[in-house]
Amino acid sequence: MLLLATCAGLGVANVYYLQPGLSLVQAEFSASPERVGWVPTLTQIGYALGMLLLAPLGDVVSRRRLILVKAVLLVLALLAAGISPGLGWLLIASVAVGLLGSIGQDFVPIAAQLAPDEQRGRAMGTVTTGLLTGILLSRTLGGWVAEPLGWRAMQFLAAGLMLGVMAIAWRTVPNLPPASRSRSRYGTLIASLWTFWRQHRTLRLAVVSQALLASTLGAFWSTLALVLAASPFHLGAGVAGTYGIAGAAGALAAPWFGRLNDRRGCAP
């Protein structure tokens, strides 16, 4: 599951692949930095919508089926990004990739379902490590590939990685029943999110803190390549991608925090 989550992180991270090569996208389409900045912005918005609108489906359908369907659609979205004739088409494809990129988060609940109660935090931490490591190292891979081969090549490589994830998931992910045994309607599931938000203060704090962290990191990584490409640095996509190695090092702490959660529980 750790290897699968790592591959999934590499496969779904289109926004991170493009970040080191944003200067290449800007040069090819003769676009301003402001317009090119919409590529990672819309992908992140799509990702947030995917978490909000698609992740709840795991409560009513098999997560294995959900993963496989999203993987197929994600491959098509990545291919569409790779053949985009203009920036407008790339923006549309990026929204689709972000929306379907929530597939990576579908592996975490599977780990929670399979693990014993006393090891659940450790299992989720391990899978999260693989997922985050794949996502963070995708910046490095994207930069190293984009510099000699162009930014489009990374989209096709990402599509190939997703095909690999789909093949591995087909053979290894168990066909677990939905988390909820009741046949809830999709609208009821979405409406229940508001109920949880109102009733659980811990959930509200977690959502706000994670949203602030995600937006801050997203802003940093989305502008890094453009800053490094401009004066006085004049550095390429490969250098911008190498910065991802530093971020990947932090993901290795996830299993430790998972074990800490097993011992002490969640803070109130």
Order of alpha helices (4+ residues) and beta strands (2+ residues): alpha-alpha-alpha-alpha-alpha-alpha-alpha-alpha-alpha-alpha-alpha-alpha-alpha-alpha-alpha
